[in-house]
Amino acid sequence: MKDHPFFKELDKISKKIDQLNKLLLGRPDKISKKEIIDNDEFVKLLNISSGTAANWRDQGKIAFSQINNKIYYKMVDVNKMLKANYKTPKSA
């Protein structure tokens, strides 16, 4: 029964979710384990420029807090943004 195509696809999806969890939670710098990160950590975590981060804030793609000139993000909001923009691959 486990050879059925449905179960094979389910297994593939489960493995992909595990890989994503490892990427988000298993980073060597442990940034993703924090509740709040600053803008420098945010751009490093997502491998984006500070300009891209500013554009995302201006477009309302990511929630943030600003105290004077310092920007902070909740990891909950970072994960929410990633989930909201997740695209599943199209099967060939």
N, C-alpha and C positions, 0 to 999 in steps of 0.2 A: 504494500500500500504506500510506503514511503517513496517508491519509485514513480508515483503519480506526478505529472508535471506541476500540479498545484503545490504539492509539498516541496518540490525542488525550488520553485519560485519563492515560496515562503522562507525557505532556508537561505536563499540568496539575499533576500530583503533583511533578514535577521543579521546576517554577516555584515551587510553594509551599515546597518544601524550600530553594530558593535564597533566598526571601524570609525564611524563618525564620533562616537562617544570617546574612543581612545584619543582621537585628534583634539577634541574639545577639553577633555579632562586629564589627559595624560601628557600634556606638554611638559618638557623638561624644566621650563622656567617657572612652572606652577602658577602662571598668571590666572589661568582659568579657575583656580580654586578660591580666588579672592571674591568677596562680595562686591567690592567697588574697585574700579581701576581708573587711573587718570588717562588723559589723552595720549601720552607717550606710550603707555602700555597697550591702549586700544589699537593704535596704528601698528604696533609691533605684532600684536596678537593676530590681526587680520591681514597683515602684510600690505597695508595701504599707505598712501601719503597723508600728511596732515591736511592737505587741501581736499582730498576725497572725504576725510572725516568731517571737515567743515561743511562740505556740500551736503553730506548725508544729514547733518544736524539742521542745516537751512531748509532742506526738503522735508524734514519731519520723519525721516526714515529711522532715526535712533533717538531715544529719549536721553537727556543729559541734565546735569546740574552744572551751573557756573558760579564760582565764587571768585570775585575779582576777575583775573585773567586766566584762572585755572579751570579746566573742564574735567568733569568726572562722569563715569558711566556705571550703572549697576549691571553686573553680569547677567542678571535676570533679563534685563532689557536687550543686552547683546544677543543672548540666546533666542529671545523672542523675535528679534529682527532676522536672525539667521533662519529660524523656522518659517517665518512669514515669507521669506524669499527663496525657500527651498524648491528646487525643480527636480522632479524625478526624470531619469534618463528615458528617452524614447527607445522602445525596443526595435531592433532591426528587423 
